[in-house]
Amino acid sequence: MTNKQAELLMNNQLADALKERLFNSISANLDMIGYVEDDLRRLAGPEFDPEKRVSLLQDDGVDDIARARIPLTDEINSFYDHQFYSQDSIFGLLLGDTKFRNIGYWDETTPDQNAAAEKLQDMLLEMIPEKTGRILDVACGMGASTRRLAELYSPENVWAINISEKQIESTRENAKGCHVQVMSAVEMTFDNDFFDTIMCIEAAFHFETRRKFFDDSLRVLKQGGRLVLSDTLFTSKERLEQSSIFPSPENHIDTLEEYRQVMEEAGFRNIVVKDVSKNVWEAHFLYVINKIHEGFYHGRLSLIQLTEILWSYYYLKAITGICVFASGQK
C-alpha cells in the first residue's frame, strides 16, 4: 500500500467514525423522545414527508461521469437560482425579502444581515477614490448592489452582468434604467477601455478562473480605471474538486501574497489586498448560528431545517480560508 492509499484509507475511516458517532447521537436523542407523533412532528416540521425518507438516502440517479459533463455555468445557476429565490433555502430563511445575497461586513454597529450586505458594498466603494464615469457590477445577483450603485452613479452609467437569466430579470426590475445583461465575467464582450470602475462582490471563487477575470477586467477598464472586489479563498485545491459549483483547482489561491501576485501578473498596479476574515465570514458565521437557534427556539424552524443549516455552515467553516478585499488600478 502506498502512502497516498494509506492516507486515503485513514481519512475514510475517520469520516466513517465521525458519521457513526453523529448518527448514533441523533438516534439516541430521538429514541429518548419516544414515538409520540405530535412531538416528532413538532421536531420535523410540517414539510417533512415520511414517505419520501428513502429518497433522501438514495443517489439522485446522475452518475459521476454524467455529473462531470454538466457545464459549470449550469451547475452554478441551478444552485443559486434555488438558493436565492426559495423561501425554504438558507438565504430565504435568513434574509427574507431583502435582495442582497452576500455574507456582508460586520462591525459593532451592524444590526442584521441586510445592513451587513450594505456595509460590505460601502467598504468597497471607499476603495474607489473618484466615483465618476461608468461602473460595472460583475455577478450582480438579484440587483440590490446594482440599485445602490445607480443611486450614486446614475442609472445610465451603471452596467450589471450575471450568468443567470433569472437573476438578470430580477436586476432589471430592481435597478431600472441600468444596462443589465447576461454575460460571463471571464468572457466579457464590452469594448476595450470602456469602464472607469469594476466592482465584484463575493463571486470570483466561482470563476474559471480569477486570472481570466483579471485579464478581461484590465482590458475593458480605461487607463487609470480601478477594479474593486470582495472574495473568499478556500483552504485547499481539493475543496474545488468536491463541489460541482466550484471551478477547477486552477482557480485556487492560497495566500494574500499570491492573490497580489496574480493581479500583478495580469497587469494591475497600486494593488491593495486585505484580510477581512474577522469582519466578514467569522462575524457572519456567529450571527447565523445565533439567528437560526433563536428561530428554532421560537418555533420558526424545524429540527430538520436547523440541522441542514447547521451542517451547511459547519461544512463552510471547514473549507473557508481568508476573506479578501482587493483593488487594483490599470
HELIX and SHEET records of a PDB file:
HELIX    1   1 ASN A    3  ILE A   33  1                                  31    
HELIX    2   2 GLU A   37  ALA A   44  1                                   8    
HELIX    3   3 PRO A   50  LYS A   52  5                                   3    
HELIX    4   4 ASP A   64  ALA A   68  1                                   5    
HELIX    5   5 LEU A   72  TYR A   85  1                                  14    
HELIX    6   6 ILE A   90  LEU A   95  1                                   6    
HELIX    7   7 GLN A  113  LEU A  125  1                                  13    
HELIX    8   8 ALA A  144  TYR A  153  1                                  10    
HELIX    9   9 PRO A  155  ASN A  157  5                                   3    
HELIX   10  10 GLU A  165  ASN A  174  1                                  10    
HELIX   11  11 ALA A  204  HIS A  206  5                                   3    
HELIX   12  12 ARG A  210  VAL A  220  1                                  11    
HELIX   13  13 ARG A  239  GLN A  242  1                                   4    
HELIX   14  14 PRO A  249  ASN A  251  5                                   3    
HELIX   15  15 LEU A  256  ALA A  266  1                                  11    
HELIX   16  16 LYS A  278  GLU A  282  3                                   5    
HELIX   17  17 ALA A  283  TYR A  297  1                                  15    
HELIX   18  18 LEU A  303  ILE A  319  1                                  17    
SHEET    1   A 7 HIS A 179  VAL A 182  0                                        
SHEET    2   A 7 VAL A 158  ASN A 162  1                                        
SHEET    3   A 7 ILE A 135  VAL A 138  1                                        
SHEET    4   A 7 PHE A 195  ILE A 201  1                                        
SHEET    5   A 7 LEU A 221  PHE A 234  1                                        
SHEET    6   A 7 THR A 320  GLN A 329 -1                                        
SHEET    7   A 7 ARG A 269  ASP A 275 -1                                        
END                                                                             
